């Protein structure tokens, strides 16, 4: 870019300062990732909006630690200061001392040579993958600023056996060798510390409601099970306060957490949301704008994944082709607008051409089952 544009972006853009990062550490923001060099002290010219910052420590042998990241909505001209914690090989927050922050603001020009410029070549791609994510949505999912680890974090609770052992030590009573006394694996496991998922290390995604209302008759249970419109409507009302496009924001958060943050839970939530959207036959008519925008979101997301990614290794069934078969079937409805039907047909043709996916054939799970009976 020309010098005038660069100076304007430096003046108006946000700055993320990261001090004392070891050489070779992987550091990234959005779709851009680097190995830290000797002069690195952060990133400049960050455009306002939601961004995903991530990093991985690296040892002397070049082995990379699991990735950790966090979302942050940068404001115009905002300056964020963080430092590297060598003991925990992690980023720690610095107290926002007004005098320190003011000195960084005054000395931005001197700091400029140590800051990597935000690569605007990938910015349009990032916007297309995150345009429905809002700060309020991140907050509701406990994802604003929270560290998201690609490895499941666990915390232990003190078990009764450990408490008893501690009490015996205090009373000088000999500690029993539990491993010799246990008669089974199950009995031995009961003496171990209980491990639970640490809720502050993963995104708290919204649960998918059940497909049918409480007290539904068997006939209604069958009807609702074939059409997830009730579950989708319930989710839009209770989780997003009737702002249906926020569902696409959660779809984008889960996708970013998986594809960039390398968190498998994000992929699981993404599949659930795609499934409930695809199987909501009546909701397509009610939420036509949601489905217009959903096609855009899925179009940009599917451009970022390998062709055979969704193929199950064991069954060789493609989750996405089976799910989108219903998606296109529901959109091809006379009650929806011509614009939505045309956009759906165009998206379907694009996937067929790009991935060679066949949406004309009914998935095996919908095919009639032939039961052979013996003639007596």
N, C-alpha and C positions, 0 to 999 in steps of 0.2 A: 504494500500500500504506500501511497505517497506520504511525505513527511508531515504535511499539514493534517491529514486525517489521523495519522499515528499520534500526533501531539494532542489532538482533540480527544481521542479515545483514552489517552493516558490521563488527561485532566478530568474527564467525566466518568471514566470507568472505575470499578472497585479494585482494591488491592488486597491480596491474601499474603501476609508475611509469615514465613515459617523459618525459624532460626535453628542453627546447630544440627541440621540434618546430616547424617553420615553419608560419605561418598558412596555412590552405587545404589542407594535406596530408591525403590520405585515410587514415583509420585505422579499422580494424574488428576486432571479435572475434566469432567465430561468425557468426550471421546479422545482425549489427548493424554498420553502417558510418556514419561521420561525417566531416565536414570540420572539421579542427582549428581551434578558436577561440583567442583570446588568453590564456585562463586554463587551457587544457587541460594537465594533467600526468599523465594516466593514467586507469585504470579501477579502481573499487572494487566490493566486494560480489560478487566472482567466485565462483560455487559450485565446490566441489572437483570435480576430474575433468579429462578431456582437453578442451582448447580450442584453437582455431585463431586466431592473431593475424596480421593482415596490414595492409599499408600501401602507399601509392603517393605518390611525390613529385609536386608540381605546380608548373609554372613560372608566370611572371608573366602569360602569355597564357592560362592555364587549362588547358594541355595536361597530361594525366596520364601519368606514367611507368608502365611495366609493373608489375604487382602482385608483391609479395614477401610471403611469409608463413612461419609456422612453427607446429608443434604444441608444446604444453606441457601436462603434467599438473600442474595446480595442487593444492597441498595446502591443508588448512584453515589459515587465518590466515597463509598464506605471503605474503611481500612480495618482488617481483621488481623490480630496478632496471635500467633501460636509458637510454641517451642517444642523441640524434640526431647522426649524423656528417654535417655539412654538406658536406664534401668529396666523399664518396661517395654522398650522399643516401640514407643507409641507417641502420639501427639498429645500434649497437655495444654489446656487453656491457660492463658495469661490473664491476670487481673487487669481490667481496663483502667490503668492509671492515667488520669487525664493529662498529666504533664508528659508522660511517655508517648501517648498517642498524638499529642500536639506536636511533639518533636518530630515524629515520623511524617506528619502532615507537612510541616515546614520544610523538611529535608527530603521530600519525595524525589527531587531531581538527582540528588546524590545517591539515593537508593536505586535509581532507575537501572543502572548497569548490572545490578544483582538480581533483577526480576525477569522472569521469562514472560514474553508477551503471550496473551491468550490467543491461540490460533483461530482466526476467524474463518479459515477454510472449512472447518467442520461445524461452525455455529448454526447454520441453517438446519443441518441434520439433527443437532441437539434440540433445537426448538421444535422440530417436527415430532420428536420423541417425548417431549415434556410439556407441550403447550396447554394441557389441561390440569397440570399440577399446580396447586395453590399452597400458600403458606399455611392457611387454615386447615387444609386437608392433611398436610404433613404433620401438623400439630395434633390433629385428631387421631392419627395413626402412631403417635409418639415417635415420629421420624425426623422432626426438625432439630438438627444439630446432634442427634443421638448417634453414637458410633455403631455402625452396622458391620458385623464381622462375618466373613465367609465360613468361619468355623463356629459351630454351635457352642455358645458359652453356657457352662453349667455352674451351679453353686451347690454346696453341700449343706445339709442340715445336720446338726449334732444328733447322732442316734442315741437311743436309750442305753445301748451297750457301752458306748464311749462315755456317756455320763456316769454310768455305774463304775466303769474302770477308773475314772477320775476320782470318784468318791472313795474307792478302795485305796487309791494311792495316798489320799489325804489321811486315811485312817490306818495306814501301814499294813493293810490287809494284802496278801499276795495276789497279784493279777493272774487270773486263769488264762491258760492257752485255749482260746475259744476254738481254734482250728482243730485241736485234738478232740474236743468234746462234741462237736457237731456231727450228727448222724447222716445228714444229707446236704446237698448243695443249697437247697431252698432254706434250710435252717441256717447255714453259714451266711447266705446273702442277707438274712434278717439282722445280722450283727454289723453289716457295713453301713457307712454313712449314706444317707439318702441324697441323691442328686436330683436337682430340678433345673429346668431351663431358666436362665437368667432373663427376666422380661425386659431388662433395660439394654439388651444387646441385639434385639431383633425388632423388626417392624410389627406392630400389633394390627395386622390386617383385619378387616371386617369379616365376620363369619357369614357364610352363605345361609340364608334362612331355609327352613324346610319347605318343600314344594307345595304343601297343602295346609290349609288352616286347621286349627285345633277343632276336634269334634267332627271332622269330615267323615261322611259315610264311605263305605268301601268303594262304591261307584265313583264318588268324587275323588277319592285317593288315587284311583286309576287314572281319572281324567287329568288331575293336576300333575301326576307323575309323567305324563306324556307331554305336558306343556308347562314350562317353568315360569310362565308369566306372573303367577302369584308370587313366587320367590323373588323375581326381579322387581316387581312393584313394591313389595314389602321392603326390600333392601333400599330402593331409591327413597322411600318415605322415611324409614327409620334411621338409616345410616348417613344419608346425604341431604336430609331436610328438603326433599323434593327437588333438589338440584341435580338432575340426572347426569349431567356431563361430568360431575365429580367422580362418578363410577369409572369413567374413562381415565380420570386422573389417577385413581388407584390402579387401574390396569397399566398405566405408564410407570408408576412407581415400582410395581412388582417386576415389570420388564427390565427397568434400569438396574434394580437390585440384583437381578439374575445375570443379565448379559454383561454388565460392567462391574457390579459389586461381587459377582461370582457366588451369590447366595442362592442355594437350591430352593429354599422356602419361597423365594420370589417367583420361581417357575411354577411351583405348585399353585400359588394363588392366581397367577396369570391364567393357568389352565382352567381353574374353577370359574373365573369371571368370563372367559371366552365361552365356556360351556353353557353358563346360565344365559348369556346373551344370545347364543346360537339356537337354543331350544325353546325360546319364549315366543311361541307362535302368535298369540293375541297381542303381546306387548309391542310387536313390530308396528302395528297400526297405531297404537297409543303414543309411542315414543319415536316418531319418525325422524325427528332431528337427531336424537341420540344415535340412531342407526346410520344416519348420513355421516356423522362425525366418527362413528366407530369404524366405518370402512376406511376412512382416512388414516386413523390410528393404526389399524392392522396392516394397512398397505406399507406404511413406513417401518413398522416393526419387523415385518416378514422380510424386508430387504436386508436386514442385519443378521440373519441367521442362515446356516448352511441348509442345503436342500433336503438332506436326509436326517436332519436333527431330530424330528418328531417321530421317527420310525422306532417302534418298540423292538428291541433286540430279540425278545423271545417270540412275540406273536407276529412280528413284521407288519403290524397294522399301524397306519399313520393316524395318530390322534387328530391331527388338524384337518385332514381331508374328510374324515368321518364327521367331525364336528361342523365344519363349514358346509358340508353337504346339506345339513339341516338349516344352516344360516341362509344359504342361497334359496333353498326351498321355501322358507318362510317369507323372504323378501319378495319373491316372485308371486305377489298377492295382488289381486285386483283392487283391494281396499287401500293399498299404499300408493303414494304419488308416483307419477311417471319418472320423476327425477331420481327417486330412490331406487326404483327398479332398474333404471338405466345405469346408475352408479354401481349397483350390485352386479349387473351383467358385465360391466367393464372390469370390475375387480376380479370377477370369476375368470374372465378371459385372460387377464394378466397373469394370474396364478397358474392357469393351465399352460400358458406359453412359457413362463419362466421356470416353473418347477416340474412341468409335465404331469401335474396332478389331474386325475380323471374324476370330475364331479358328475358325470352322466350316469355312472354306475352306482346303484344302491349299495350302501355298505352291507357287509355280511350279517351284522346284527339285526338289520331290518328285514332280511330275507325270510320267506316263510319256512317253517320247520316241517320237514316231512318225517312222519313217524311210521315206521314199518310195523305192521301187525301180522301175526300169524293167522292164516285161514284154517279153521278146523272143520 
